[in-house]
Amino acid sequence: MRREPGMESDEGFEPLFDRGEAEEFRSRWYAIQAGFVDEPRKAVQEADELVATVMKRLAEVFSGERERLERYWDRGDDISTEDLRVALRRYRSFFDRLLAV
């Protein structure tokens, strides 16, 4: 069975962000942290902006996953019990990831 992006892997949960995006967020954080000594007020303002950006992106990621899940199971009466079982497992994975944030 083909795994949808963002779904549970054999090892556990898939990362919420791709590697490049996560590295960009971390790089921005480290720059903010390093700037605190010279400009603490600016560092706190930038930290607030970065956290807001990451939260917005996280909402976009979860919204996209939910849309994929809805498309998967919302095929009317032409869906097997096995398809519904797989959909429920994907919802469980999605639910667990929401609670893990």
Residue pairs with C-beta under 8 A, 6 or more apart in sequence:
1 86
3 9
4 68
4 72
4 90
5 14
6 14
6 16
6 61
6 64
6 65
6 68
7 14
7 90
7 93
8 14
8 89
8 90
8 93
8 96
13 93
13 96
13 97
13 100
15 22
16 58
16 61
16 97
16 101
17 25
17 57
17 61
21 57
25 50
25 53
25 54
28 46
28 50
29 47
29 50
32 43
32 46
32 47
32 50
33 43
35 42
35 43
35 46
36 43
36 44
58 101
62 94
62 98
65 94
66 94
69 87
69 90
69 91
69 94
72 83
72 86
72 87
72 90
73 79
73 83
73 84
73 87
75 83
